[in-house]
Amino acid sequence: MRILDAHAHVFPRGFAGKFDARSGVTVLPRGKVRKRDGEVVSIMPEKYADTGFPPEELLGMMDAAGVSRAVLLANSITDLEESARAVREYPGRFAAAMTVSQGPGAPGELRSGRSRGFTALKFEMSEGLGYTNPGWYPDFRLDDPEMEPVYRMAGQLGVTVAVDPGPVGGRTYQTEALEHVTGAFPGTRFVICHLGFPQVPMTDPARREAWRRMASLAGRPNVWFDFAALTDFCRKEAPDFPTPPKLVRAFADEFGAHKLLWGTDAPGALCAADYGRLLGLYRDSPLFTEAEKTLLLGENARLAYGLGDYG
């Protein structure tokens, strides 16, 4: 079985001290960042004193777990040069996502990024680290007519569009916009991150219905869902985490195992469990057949991100 991590991140060594003017985020030592509103959150375990998580660190974890390749996704503080370096220096081990500006220059940025080896485009929609941050594009809409040339060109260039919608029920959760663009551009591949960001447990009827509407996009042939970092939604369950595999099983039963991509969200998810555990929750689970595991852990990501052979 060839295994592909469909959702990971890298940060250069010595990342602590960086300030991102778009998001207003300051990178602090020991794996933390301070958001514009003053909230301090962890983006990796405290053992990373300089808040650096370079591709070499991730590669060591991948090799130990038997993971062939990883897709490096992006947000407002991602160092795209580090992602580009990973793709360049470790051919066949990494694919990477870029970001683009809002406005008429975006198609040119997409074409330029593709020429540099980026094969995905990431829309992080959260207010903290994403497009809708007050210092970036607070009124950003995925269905903005100015973005239509981007989606069209992504399909032409073989670039997959990944979307982290942010928490269900929030203003960044743009289900209608995704319904529009995934339908309007059937030749473009879309991946929705974190299983559409379910509320765990899903006890609120309105949010449960909002999540189900998002999840139903899996019925479209050009849409997949990654299930990275579900452990973050139920940290009190550590170390066993019984809920994440059950959520994935239920999703597969309704929409098909061929619509799901395993990913870790390393290094952030390493605050909840180590890399091997993030894989073992699904690789070793009796809830999935071996054929389903082949799909969930690699084959689906190969198709969704257009990666051809890998490892």
Secondary structure, DSSP 8 states (H G I E B T S, - for coil): --EEEEEE--B-TT-TT-EETTTTEEE-STTEEE-TTS-EEESS-TT-TT--B-HHHHHHHHHHHTEEEEEE---TT--HHHHHHHHHHSTTTEEEEE---SSTTHHHHHHHHHHTT--EEEEE--TTTSTTSTTS-TT--TT-GGGHHHHHHHHHHT-EEEEE--STTSTT--HHHHHHHHHH-TTS-EEEGGGG---SS---HHHHHHHHHHHGGGGSTTEEEE-TTGGGGGGGGTTT--HHHHHHHHHHHHH-GGGEE----BTGGGGTS-HHHHHHHHHT-TTS-HHHHHIIIIIHHHHHTT--S--
